[in-house]
Amino acid sequence: MTTTTSHPHRFVPTSLLSPRTAGLVLSISALAACSSDRLEITNPNTPTVAAASADAQALQLQATGLLRQLRNGRGGFITSTGRFGREAYVYTPQEGRNTSAYLIGIAGQNRLDPAGFAVENWSTQYGNLRDIFNFKTAVAGNATFTAEQKQAGLGFAKTLEALELLYVISTRDTIGAVVEIKANASDLAPFVSRDSVYKYIIATLNDGATNLAAGGSAFPFTMHSGFAGFNTPSTFRQFNRAIAARANAYYATAGGGATAWQNALTALTASFLNANAVSRADLDRGPSHPYSAATGDANNPLNAATNTDLYAHMSIQADAQLKANGSRDDRFTAKVATRTSRDAPGGLGISSSLGYGIYPAVTSSIPIIRNEELMLLRAEALLATGDKAGAIAAVNQVRQNSGGLAATELTTASPDAAILTEILYNKRYSLLLEGHRWIDMRRYGRLADLPRDITTGANAHFVARVQPIPQGECLVRAGKTGGLAGPGC
């Protein structure tokens, strides 16, 4: 939000007003011209944070806006990480950069172009982080809220803040990121290390959980239908703890070690995890982003009905394990469908005859985090903390009930690496096209296992390790710091 300033002679153009209103404005103008006093007129189209603090309806609109902006980044996050992780192609017939920017980058250099297509998961997230900062300010300054309502509002905002930063650091990794949002948007906060970013995210989630625990029985605003079952401070806290489990697991493989793994297990116990889930409804339980065909709302950007350019990587079919009856993993047959074969223009990719049916309609929801992910995060954490039997049991619960596969033949005598391979297989198919494969393979040092479909010539593919900092961010920083742009620039 912006803050208004008063000007002695700033008026709405009279050509935009009714005759009666225009006459009144002109009369006021004449009076102002005869006075040395400043005339201050509040523009209702540029509300202030202070005004929002005193207006419950304004705070409702802010909360709705934060969730909408969180949704705005979801489709781009999934398609960009999907291409890096060889889950998906975006084969637009007339735009080869939707392939080349992600799989080739700058030809012959094995790096992505910071001024190209593959720089998502930055500006959308930081735009929402600015609005989250304003929302927290508005909640803290609201004189009509009870102490519990303020706690609930702050817990809500801190959870979204941490989630947006988790999207940023999971795509930038060793580059680090910016965690501080300054009151003056023109002041640049510094980049901090990956370790510092994860510590900030986890501390923010923990603070948010404390706020939510003191947040009473209801939020002072309403959330959309995707948070049904998670729309009170206590149930939203379970969502907060689920994100904390993911963040701690990511941090554990980025230097956090045993402490972070134990914290992940602790967070899981306070989340909405159902470790014994059997039904599809129980596996899928969790908050999601709703979409609609209503005027002014957004369609699901990954939907199979209108997004005919989204293809699945052929390895997803080749690598799907077989059930006892010889058919493929249920997760493959439920999520992947045959479609007309297509290749990227200019020979930039390889042909695919597979598409996705995960989001069949423009109104299909996209999950933020599901119980099935929590079950597999638990398997990761159990293996990392030495409980092989628990990890194998946890992964079997998923592969049998979600994939329709027989129990794994792994035992506690199996190497940790083999058990991890089984966990990553199940994460691949359980969380297909939800934005995990590339991140998981990098976390465990397995990016070299991802296919490089073209290995020679000008169009040779490589597997990117991180997304670059957008060139625009670097240029602004260089201009303000006399050439010192920051990490990753």
C-alpha positions as CSV (number, residue, x, y, z in Angstrom):
1,M,0.0,0.0,0.0
2,T,1.1,3.6,-0.5
3,T,1.1,6.5,1.8
4,T,-0.6,9.7,0.8
5,T,1.0,13.1,1.1
6,S,-0.8,16.4,1.1
7,H,-0.2,18.9,-1.7
8,P,-1.5,22.5,-1.8
9,H,-3.1,22.3,-5.2
10,R,-3.6,18.6,-6.1
11,F,-7.1,17.9,-7.3
12,V,-9.0,15.2,-9.3
13,P,-9.4,16.5,-12.8
14,T,-12.8,18.1,-13.1
15,S,-13.4,16.4,-16.5
16,L,-13.8,13.1,-14.5
17,L,-16.4,14.5,-12.1
18,S,-20.1,15.1,-12.3
19,P,-21.2,18.8,-13.0
20,R,-22.3,19.3,-9.4
21,T,-19.1,17.8,-8.0
22,A,-17.0,19.8,-10.4
23,G,-18.6,23.0,-9.4
24,L,-17.9,22.2,-5.7
25,V,-14.3,21.5,-6.5
26,L,-13.9,24.7,-8.4
27,S,-15.4,26.7,-5.5
28,I,-13.0,25.1,-3.1
29,S,-10.2,25.9,-5.4
30,A,-11.1,29.5,-5.4
31,L,-11.2,29.6,-1.7
32,A,-7.9,27.8,-1.4
33,A,-6.3,30.3,-3.7
34,C,-7.2,33.1,-1.3
35,S,-5.7,31.3,1.8
36,S,-2.2,30.6,2.9
37,D,-3.4,27.4,4.6
38,R,-2.8,24.0,2.9
39,L,-5.8,22.2,1.5
40,E,-5.7,18.5,2.2
41,I,-7.9,16.1,0.4
42,T,-7.7,12.3,1.0
43,N,-7.7,10.3,-2.2
44,P,-9.8,7.2,-1.5
45,N,-8.0,5.4,-4.3
46,T,-4.7,5.5,-2.4
47,P,-5.5,4.1,1.1
48,T,-2.9,4.3,3.8
49,V,-1.7,1.6,6.2
50,A,-2.9,3.8,9.0
51,A,-6.4,3.9,7.5
52,A,-6.5,0.2,7.1
53,S,-5.5,-0.3,10.7
54,A,-8.8,1.3,11.7
55,D,-11.0,-0.4,9.1
56,A,-12.0,-4.0,9.5
57,Q,-13.2,-4.2,5.9
58,A,-9.9,-2.9,4.7
59,L,-8.1,-5.6,6.7
60,Q,-10.4,-8.2,5.1
61,L,-9.5,-7.0,1.7
62,Q,-5.8,-7.1,2.6
63,A,-6.0,-10.7,3.9
64,T,-7.9,-11.7,0.7
65,G,-5.2,-10.0,-1.3
66,L,-2.4,-11.8,0.4
67,L,-4.0,-15.2,-0.3
68,R,-4.6,-14.2,-3.9
69,Q,-1.0,-13.1,-4.4
70,L,0.2,-16.3,-2.8
71,R,-1.9,-18.2,-5.4
72,N,-0.6,-16.0,-8.2
73,G,2.9,-17.5,-7.8
74,R,1.9,-21.1,-7.6
75,G,1.5,-22.0,-11.3
76,G,4.8,-20.4,-12.2
77,F,6.7,-22.1,-9.4
78,I,5.4,-25.5,-10.5
79,T,6.1,-25.1,-14.2
80,S,9.6,-23.7,-13.7
81,T,10.7,-26.2,-11.1
82,G,9.0,-28.9,-13.2
83,R,11.2,-28.1,-16.2
84,F,14.4,-28.0,-14.1
85,G,13.4,-31.3,-12.5
86,R,12.5,-32.9,-15.8
87,E,8.8,-33.4,-14.9
88,A,7.4,-31.2,-17.5
89,Y,7.9,-29.4,-20.8
90,V,6.0,-26.2,-21.9
91,Y,5.9,-26.7,-25.6
92,T,4.5,-23.5,-27.0
93,P,4.6,-23.8,-30.8
94,Q,5.8,-20.2,-31.4
95,E,7.9,-19.6,-28.4
96,G,11.0,-21.8,-28.1
97,R,12.3,-19.9,-25.1
98,N,9.8,-21.7,-22.9
99,T,12.1,-24.7,-23.4
100,S,15.5,-23.2,-24.2
101,A,15.5,-20.7,-21.3
102,Y,15.2,-23.6,-18.8
103,L,17.0,-26.5,-20.3
104,I,19.7,-24.7,-22.4
105,G,20.1,-21.3,-20.8
106,I,22.8,-19.3,-22.5
107,A,24.1,-21.7,-25.2
108,G,27.4,-23.3,-24.4
109,Q,27.7,-21.7,-20.9
110,N,25.7,-24.1,-18.8
111,R,24.0,-21.2,-17.0
112,L,20.6,-19.5,-17.0
113,D,20.1,-16.0,-18.4
114,P,19.3,-13.5,-15.6
115,A,17.5,-11.4,-18.2
116,G,15.6,-14.3,-19.7
117,F,12.5,-16.3,-18.9
118,A,13.8,-18.5,-16.1
119,V,13.9,-15.9,-13.3
120,E,10.4,-16.4,-11.8
121,N,9.8,-17.1,-8.1
122,W,11.2,-13.7,-7.1
123,S,9.2,-10.5,-7.9
124,T,5.8,-12.1,-7.2
125,Q,7.0,-13.4,-3.8
126,Y,8.7,-10.1,-2.8
127,G,5.6,-8.1,-3.9
128,N,3.5,-10.2,-1.5
129,L,6.2,-9.9,1.2
130,R,5.8,-6.1,1.0
131,D,2.0,-6.4,1.4
132,I,2.5,-8.9,4.3
133,F,4.7,-6.3,6.0
134,N,2.0,-3.7,5.6
135,F,-0.6,-6.2,6.8
136,K,1.4,-6.9,10.0
137,T,1.7,-3.1,10.6
138,A,-2.1,-2.7,10.1
139,V,-2.9,-5.5,12.5
140,A,-0.5,-4.3,15.2
141,G,-2.0,-0.8,14.9
142,N,-5.7,-1.7,14.9
143,A,-7.2,-0.1,18.0
144,T,-10.4,-2.1,17.7
145,F,-8.9,-5.5,17.7
146,T,-8.6,-7.5,20.9
147,A,-5.3,-8.9,22.0
148,E,-6.3,-12.3,20.7
149,Q,-7.3,-10.9,17.3
150,K,-4.0,-9.2,16.9
151,Q,-2.2,-12.5,17.8
152,A,-4.3,-14.4,15.3
153,G,-3.6,-11.8,12.5
154,L,0.1,-11.8,13.1
155,G,0.3,-15.6,13.2
156,F,-1.5,-15.7,9.8
157,A,0.8,-13.1,8.3
158,K,4.0,-14.7,9.6
159,T,3.1,-18.1,8.2
160,L,2.5,-16.6,4.7
161,E,5.8,-14.6,5.0
162,A,7.8,-17.7,5.8
163,L,6.1,-19.7,3.0
164,E,6.9,-17.0,0.4
165,L,10.5,-16.9,1.5
166,L,10.7,-20.7,1.4
167,Y,9.7,-20.5,-2.3
168,V,12.5,-18.0,-2.9
169,I,15.3,-19.9,-1.1
170,S,14.3,-23.3,-2.5
171,T,14.9,-21.9,-6.0
172,R,18.0,-19.8,-5.2
173,D,19.7,-22.1,-2.6
174,T,23.4,-21.2,-2.2
175,I,22.9,-17.7,-3.6
176,G,20.9,-16.7,-0.5
177,A,18.1,-14.1,-0.5
178,V,16.7,-11.0,1.1
179,V,14.7,-11.5,4.3
180,E,14.2,-8.0,5.6
181,I,11.4,-5.7,4.3
182,K,12.1,-2.1,5.2
183,A,9.4,0.4,6.0
184,N,10.7,2.6,3.1
185,A,10.4,0.5,0.0
186,S,13.2,2.5,-1.7
187,D,15.7,1.3,1.0
188,L,17.4,-1.9,-0.1
189,A,17.9,-4.7,2.4
190,P,21.0,-6.8,2.0
191,F,21.3,-10.4,0.8
192,V,21.9,-12.9,3.5
193,S,23.3,-16.5,3.3
194,R,21.2,-19.6,2.7
195,D,21.8,-20.6,6.3
196,S,20.5,-17.2,7.5
197,V,17.4,-17.4,5.3
198,Y,16.4,-20.8,6.6
199,K,17.0,-19.7,10.2
200,Y,14.8,-16.7,9.6
201,I,12.1,-18.8,7.9
202,I,12.0,-21.3,10.8
203,A,12.1,-18.6,13.5
204,T,9.2,-16.7,11.7
205,L,7.2,-19.9,11.6
206,N,7.8,-20.6,15.2
207,D,6.9,-17.0,16.2
208,G,3.7,-17.4,14.1
209,A,2.8,-20.6,15.8
210,T,3.2,-18.9,19.2
211,N,0.9,-16.0,17.9
212,L,-1.7,-18.5,16.6
213,A,-1.7,-20.4,19.9
214,A,-2.7,-17.2,21.6
215,G,-5.1,-16.2,18.9
216,G,-8.4,-17.3,20.4
217,S,-11.1,-19.1,18.5
218,A,-11.4,-17.1,15.3
219,F,-9.6,-14.8,12.9
220,P,-10.7,-11.2,12.5
221,F,-11.2,-11.9,8.8
222,T,-12.4,-14.7,6.6
223,M,-10.3,-17.0,4.4
224,H,-11.2,-18.6,1.1
225,S,-12.6,-22.1,0.7
226,G,-9.2,-23.6,0.1
227,F,-8.5,-23.2,3.8
228,A,-11.7,-25.1,4.9
229,G,-10.7,-27.0,8.0
230,F,-7.8,-24.7,8.6
231,N,-9.5,-21.4,9.0
232,T,-9.3,-20.9,12.8
233,P,-6.1,-20.0,14.6
234,S,-5.8,-23.5,16.1
235,T,-6.3,-25.3,12.8
236,F,-4.3,-22.8,10.8
237,R,-1.5,-23.5,13.3
238,Q,-1.5,-27.1,12.0
239,F,-0.8,-25.7,8.6
240,N,2.0,-23.5,10.0
241,R,3.6,-26.6,11.6
242,A,3.3,-28.5,8.3
243,I,5.2,-25.7,6.5
244,A,7.7,-25.8,9.4
245,A,8.2,-29.5,8.8
246,R,9.0,-28.8,5.1
247,A,11.3,-25.9,6.0
248,N,13.2,-27.9,8.6
249,A,13.7,-30.8,6.2
250,Y,15.0,-28.5,3.6
251,Y,17.3,-26.9,6.1
252,A,18.5,-30.2,7.4
253,T,20.0,-31.1,4.0
254,A,21.4,-27.6,3.7
255,G,23.5,-27.6,6.8
256,G,21.0,-27.8,9.6
257,G,21.8,-31.5,10.3
258,A,20.4,-33.6,13.1
259,T,18.8,-30.7,15.0
260,A,16.8,-29.7,12.0
261,W,15.7,-33.2,11.3
262,Q,14.5,-33.6,14.9
263,N,12.7,-30.2,14.6
264,A,11.0,-31.5,11.5
265,L,9.7,-34.5,13.4
266,T,8.5,-32.3,16.2
267,A,6.7,-30.0,13.8
268,L,5.0,-33.0,12.1
269,T,3.5,-34.1,15.4
270,A,1.8,-30.6,15.7
271,S,0.7,-30.5,12.1
272,F,-2.3,-32.2,10.4
273,L,-0.2,-35.3,9.7
274,N,-2.2,-38.6,9.5
275,A,0.6,-41.1,9.3
276,N,-1.9,-44.0,8.8
277,A,-3.9,-42.4,5.9
278,V,-5.4,-45.0,3.5
279,S,-8.1,-43.2,1.6
280,R,-7.4,-40.7,-1.2
281,A,-9.3,-38.0,0.8
282,D,-7.0,-38.5,3.8
283,L,-3.9,-38.5,1.6
284,D,-5.0,-35.3,-0.1
285,R,-6.1,-33.4,3.0
286,G,-4.5,-30.0,3.3
287,P,-4.9,-26.3,2.3
288,S,-5.2,-25.5,-1.4
289,H,-5.6,-22.7,-3.9
290,P,-9.1,-22.5,-5.4
291,Y,-9.7,-21.3,-8.9
292,S,-12.9,-20.5,-10.8
293,A,-14.3,-19.5,-14.2
294,A,-16.0,-16.5,-12.7
295,T,-15.4,-13.1,-14.2
296,G,-12.5,-11.4,-12.4
297,D,-11.2,-14.6,-10.9
298,A,-8.4,-16.8,-12.2
299,N,-8.4,-20.2,-14.0
300,N,-6.1,-22.9,-12.8
301,P,-3.0,-22.2,-15.0
302,L,-2.1,-25.9,-15.2
303,N,-5.5,-27.2,-16.2
304,A,-5.6,-29.8,-18.9
305,A,-8.7,-28.3,-20.6
306,T,-7.1,-25.2,-21.9
307,N,-3.3,-25.5,-21.2
308,T,-2.5,-27.8,-24.2
309,D,1.2,-26.8,-24.2
310,L,2.0,-28.6,-20.9
311,Y,3.6,-32.0,-21.5
312,A,5.1,-34.6,-19.2
313,H,8.6,-35.9,-19.5
314,M,8.6,-39.3,-21.1
315,S,10.8,-40.7,-18.3
316,I,7.8,-40.5,-16.0
317,Q,6.3,-43.4,-17.9
318,A,9.5,-45.3,-18.3
319,D,10.4,-45.1,-14.5
320,A,6.9,-45.9,-13.1
321,Q,7.0,-49.2,-11.2
322,L,4.6,-52.0,-11.9
323,K,1.9,-53.4,-9.7
324,A,1.4,-57.1,-9.1
325,N,-1.0,-57.2,-12.1
326,G,1.6,-55.7,-14.5
327,S,0.0,-52.3,-14.7
328,R,1.9,-49.1,-13.8
329,D,1.9,-47.3,-10.5
330,D,-1.6,-45.9,-9.7
331,R,-0.2,-42.5,-9.3
332,F,1.1,-42.6,-12.9
333,T,-2.2,-43.8,-14.4
334,A,-4.2,-41.2,-12.3
335,K,-2.1,-38.2,-13.2
336,V,-0.6,-38.8,-16.6
337,A,-2.6,-39.0,-19.9
338,T,-1.7,-39.7,-23.5
339,R,-1.9,-36.7,-25.9
340,T,-0.9,-35.8,-29.4
341,S,2.9,-36.0,-29.7
342,R,4.8,-32.7,-29.8
343,D,8.3,-31.4,-29.8
344,A,9.7,-27.9,-28.9
345,P,10.1,-25.6,-31.9
346,G,13.6,-25.6,-33.4
347,G,14.6,-29.0,-32.0
348,L,15.2,-27.6,-28.5
349,G,13.7,-30.5,-26.7
350,I,12.6,-34.1,-27.3
351,S,9.1,-35.3,-28.4
352,S,6.5,-36.2,-25.8
353,S,3.2,-37.9,-26.1
354,L,2.2,-37.5,-22.5
355,G,0.3,-34.8,-20.8
356,Y,-1.1,-34.2,-17.3
357,G,-4.6,-34.9,-15.9
358,I,-3.8,-33.8,-12.4
359,Y,-5.7,-30.6,-12.8
360,P,-8.5,-31.5,-15.3
361,A,-10.6,-28.3,-15.2
362,V,-10.1,-24.5,-15.0
363,T,-11.7,-24.8,-11.6
364,S,-9.4,-27.5,-10.2
365,S,-7.6,-26.6,-7.0
366,I,-3.8,-26.7,-6.6
367,P,-2.5,-27.9,-3.2
368,I,-0.2,-25.9,-1.0
369,I,0.8,-28.9,1.1
370,R,-0.9,-32.3,1.5
371,N,-0.9,-35.0,4.1
372,E,0.8,-37.3,1.6
373,E,3.8,-34.9,1.5
374,L,3.9,-34.9,5.3
375,M,3.9,-38.7,5.4
376,L,7.0,-38.7,3.1
377,L,8.7,-35.9,5.0
378,R,8.3,-38.1,8.0
379,A,9.9,-41.0,6.2
380,E,12.9,-38.7,5.3
381,A,13.3,-37.5,8.9
382,L,13.0,-41.0,10.3
383,L,15.7,-42.3,8.0
384,A,18.0,-39.3,8.7
385,T,17.6,-39.9,12.5
386,G,18.5,-43.6,12.3
387,D,15.0,-45.2,12.4
388,K,15.3,-47.3,9.2
389,A,12.3,-49.5,10.2
390,G,10.1,-46.5,10.8
391,A,11.2,-45.0,7.4
392,I,10.4,-48.2,5.5
393,A,7.1,-48.5,7.2
394,A,6.2,-44.9,6.4
395,V,7.2,-45.2,2.8
396,N,5.2,-48.5,2.5
397,Q,2.1,-46.8,3.8
398,V,2.3,-44.4,0.8
399,R,3.4,-46.7,-1.9
400,Q,0.7,-49.3,-1.1
401,N,-2.2,-47.0,-0.5
402,S,-1.4,-44.2,-3.0
403,G,0.5,-46.2,-5.7
404,G,-1.2,-49.6,-5.4
405,L,2.3,-51.2,-5.3
406,A,3.5,-54.1,-3.2
407,A,5.5,-53.3,-0.1
408,T,9.2,-52.6,-0.8
409,E,11.6,-55.4,-0.3
410,L,14.0,-53.1,1.6
411,T,14.9,-54.1,5.1
412,T,16.8,-52.5,8.0
413,A,19.9,-54.2,6.5
414,S,19.5,-52.2,3.3
415,P,21.9,-49.2,2.8
416,D,20.5,-45.8,3.7
417,A,21.1,-44.7,0.1
418,A,18.7,-47.5,-1.1
419,I,16.0,-46.5,1.3
420,L,16.4,-42.8,0.3
421,T,16.1,-43.8,-3.4
422,E,12.8,-45.5,-2.5
423,I,11.6,-42.4,-0.6
424,L,12.5,-40.1,-3.5
425,Y,10.7,-42.4,-6.0
426,N,7.6,-42.1,-3.9
427,K,7.9,-38.3,-3.6
428,R,8.3,-38.1,-7.3
429,Y,5.0,-39.8,-8.1
430,S,3.0,-38.8,-5.1
431,L,3.9,-35.1,-5.5
432,L,4.0,-35.1,-9.3
433,L,3.6,-31.6,-10.7
434,E,3.5,-30.0,-7.3
435,G,7.0,-28.4,-7.4
436,H,9.2,-30.9,-5.5
437,R,11.3,-33.1,-7.8
438,W,14.1,-30.6,-8.7
439,I,14.4,-29.4,-5.2
440,D,14.6,-32.9,-3.7
441,M,17.2,-34.1,-6.2
442,R,19.4,-31.0,-5.4
443,R,18.9,-31.4,-1.7
444,Y,20.4,-34.9,-1.9
445,G,23.1,-34.2,-4.5
446,R,21.4,-36.2,-7.2
447,L,20.9,-33.6,-9.9
448,A,23.2,-35.6,-12.2
449,D,20.5,-38.4,-12.1
450,L,18.1,-36.1,-14.0
451,P,17.9,-36.7,-17.8
452,R,19.7,-34.4,-20.2
453,D,17.8,-35.1,-23.4
454,I,20.2,-33.4,-25.8
455,T,23.8,-33.8,-24.9
456,T,25.7,-32.4,-27.9
457,G,25.5,-29.4,-30.2
458,A,24.3,-25.8,-29.8
459,N,21.1,-27.1,-28.1
460,A,22.8,-29.3,-25.5
461,H,20.8,-29.4,-22.3
462,F,22.1,-29.0,-18.7
463,V,20.5,-29.3,-15.3
464,A,20.4,-25.9,-13.6
465,R,21.3,-25.9,-9.9
466,V,19.7,-22.6,-9.0
467,Q,17.6,-19.9,-10.6
468,P,19.4,-16.6,-11.1
469,I,18.7,-13.3,-9.4
470,P,16.7,-11.3,-12.0
471,Q,18.9,-8.8,-13.8
472,G,16.5,-5.9,-12.9
473,E,17.2,-6.6,-9.2
474,C,21.0,-6.6,-9.8
475,L,20.9,-3.3,-11.8
476,V,18.9,-1.5,-9.2
477,R,21.3,-2.6,-6.5
478,A,24.4,-1.7,-8.6
479,G,23.0,1.7,-9.2
480,K,22.3,2.4,-5.5
481,T,25.5,0.9,-4.2
482,G,28.0,2.2,-6.7
483,G,28.4,-1.1,-8.5
484,L,28.1,-3.6,-5.7
485,A,25.1,-5.6,-6.8
486,G,25.1,-8.4,-4.4
487,P,25.4,-12.2,-4.5
488,G,24.3,-14.0,-7.6
489,C,24.5,-10.9,-9.8
